[in-house]
Amino acid sequence: MTTDTTRQTILTFLEQFIDVDVADDEDLFASGLVNSLFAMQLVLFVEKEFSIKVENEDLDLANFRSVNAITGFIQHKLA
């Protein structure tokens, strides 16, 4: 899966829950667009959609802070 495809899949998922355009590097938590409950939904989505296991050590805010961070995390796990 390409980086662009991964990025677009993440954006499509986010658009179901967030009614504003999200910049790729926008901090989803600091901007208030995402809360801790939604973060768990996001982790479950990533696991299911990309067939990867998010380990306890992967549950770092830095991995899920922005679309770019999530994309990079997924690409790293798939490599």
C-alpha positions as CSV (number, residue, x, y, z in Angstrom):
1,M,0.0,0.0,0.0
2,T,1.4,3.4,-1.0
3,T,1.8,6.3,1.4
4,D,-0.8,8.3,-0.5
5,T,-3.3,5.4,-0.3
6,T,-2.7,5.1,3.4
7,R,-3.1,8.8,4.0
8,Q,-6.3,8.9,2.0
9,T,-7.8,5.9,3.9
10,I,-7.0,7.7,7.2
11,L,-8.6,11.0,6.0
12,T,-11.7,9.1,4.8
13,F,-12.1,7.6,8.2
14,L,-11.6,10.9,10.0
15,E,-14.1,12.7,7.8
16,Q,-16.8,10.4,9.0
17,F,-16.4,11.9,12.5
18,I,-14.8,15.3,12.0
19,D,-16.7,18.0,10.0
20,V,-13.7,20.1,9.1
21,D,-10.9,19.7,6.7
22,V,-7.8,18.3,8.5
23,A,-4.3,19.3,7.5
24,D,-1.9,16.4,7.3
25,D,0.3,17.9,10.0
26,E,-2.5,19.3,12.2
27,D,-2.3,18.0,15.8
28,L,-5.6,16.2,16.2
29,F,-5.5,16.2,20.0
30,A,-4.3,19.8,20.6
31,S,-6.9,21.1,18.2
32,G,-9.6,19.4,20.1
33,L,-10.8,17.4,17.1
34,V,-10.0,14.1,18.8
35,N,-10.5,13.0,22.4
36,S,-9.2,9.9,24.2
37,L,-12.3,7.9,23.5
38,F,-12.0,8.5,19.7
39,A,-8.3,7.7,20.0
40,M,-9.3,4.1,20.9
41,Q,-11.6,4.0,17.8
42,L,-8.7,5.2,15.7
43,V,-6.4,2.5,17.0
44,L,-9.0,-0.2,16.3
45,F,-9.6,1.2,12.8
46,V,-5.8,1.1,12.1
47,E,-5.6,-2.5,13.3
48,K,-8.5,-3.7,11.3
49,E,-8.1,-1.6,8.1
50,F,-4.4,-2.2,7.7
51,S,-4.2,-5.7,9.3
52,I,-1.5,-4.7,11.9
53,K,-1.2,-5.2,15.6
54,V,-0.8,-2.0,17.6
55,E,1.3,-3.1,20.6
56,N,1.3,-1.4,24.0
57,E,4.6,0.3,23.2
58,D,3.0,1.7,20.0
59,L,0.4,3.5,22.0
60,D,2.4,6.7,22.0
61,L,0.6,10.0,21.3
62,A,3.3,10.8,18.8
63,N,2.2,7.9,16.6
64,F,-1.4,9.2,16.4
65,R,-1.0,13.0,16.7
66,S,-1.6,13.8,13.1
67,V,-2.5,12.3,9.7
68,N,1.2,12.3,8.8
69,A,2.1,10.6,12.1
70,I,-0.5,7.9,11.7
71,T,0.5,7.4,8.0
72,G,4.2,7.1,9.0
73,F,3.3,4.7,11.9
74,I,1.3,2.4,9.6
75,Q,4.0,2.5,6.9
76,H,6.6,1.5,9.5
77,K,4.5,-1.3,10.8
78,L,3.9,-2.7,7.3
79,A,7.5,-2.5,6.3
